[in-house]
Amino acid sequence: MKKVNLSSTLLATMLVATVLSSCQKKEASSIGDESHTSPGDAKAEVYRFQRSGNTIQAYYRNHLVDLLEIENGMYLLGGDVVLKREDIRMPGDPRTESTTNGVAWPNKTIYYRYDNTASDNLKNHVWPAATQMWVNAGLGLQFVYDQQAVQPRYIVLGENQDQSAYSTSIGAPAGSMRISIDLTVYGAGNLAHEIGHALGLEHEQTRHDRELFVLVNTAGLTPNWAYQYNIKSNATPVGPFDFGSIMLYPSQNNRLTKLDGTGWPTNRRNPSATDILGINYKYNITSYTSDGTYELTTQLISRKALQADNLHDSIFAGAVRDTLAQRWRVRHQNNGFYKLTAWRDSTKCLTKSNTGIVLQTYTGVDSQLWAITPSYINQYFRLVSKTDNKLCMSLDTTGVGIARPAVATKGFKVDTAQQWQLRKIQ
Ligand SMILES: [Zn+2]
């Protein structure tokens, strides 16, 4: 049972990570370098722009995002990701593939070099401490020094005196990207946050399901600052909303709080369990949910299994009976999307339609592809439609009751009818 194995590994990983990080802090203290455990780590990372213009919408990685125009023809994405004109595509620009090049670093290997602003403190202490936080996560990530830049993709690491900490890419760049930090303000934890961007993580508070967990109030902010609280509709939430995420901004009274108005302690010490879950999901997708035959059951009371109707191309959730009608072939297609075909007719697969989810002959259209993402509850998953990553497979008991609920796509909720367990049969 792959899922269980994975979770055990993850748990073991977390224990190892905790132990290693304590050792690491002791070592750091013993050599008198406190820079990466300073309280400064708890600051939100920002790029201090000199000039700003309008907030605009443009495509980054083929998704429409909100950007702020800043100096030298650059654009700021979400506070600390600095993009150049060639990184983005304006609505109306001809489509090119350049902005979609590389999102995950091949072979989980991140190459880096320094520019001449990098001090020995950055090279010998802060950067090693930051990368070690990700290495300790146990996901097989490697950071490899490549001063000659012989690799096609690499990070150029440097320092600034602008009180800025920023990255110039979310995910691997097509060529080089830059990470820069002001060490008088920020420490290794903030650098680990920027590495999180380079690996492909967005800010936790921009998840599209955040309203289920946090209050965001941008009243009184100028558009220049308010836009960075906008939801990133392109990013798919993985796992529960994580108040301990290294990618979450510090809470602010009446600006960014939990639903009950309280705040959270800012974590910039280590990637959290959910940060690691997100990277594991992104970089190990095909082993995360391996191809095979599965039974899918919901977490709804009196567990229900996803079942193909024997006569019609409809789907419902029936009492778990371990019948062939409750078996689904799960096959990875591309970029983390799967097709799920019915055991009884392998030409037909789960398809999102206007009326619900039905069985249709597979043609590879987006409505037949599903991401299988970790949900809010350990061991349970969502099936997220490729047509719209805000919609997931959900039981629909409207009118039919609990005995034989229909299956439809709905917006994310904290709802057991949306959480599915995948039991691998073969
Ligand atoms: Zn950031």
Residues whose N, C-alpha, C, O or C-beta is under 5 A from the ligand:
A	BS01	ZN	E45 D80
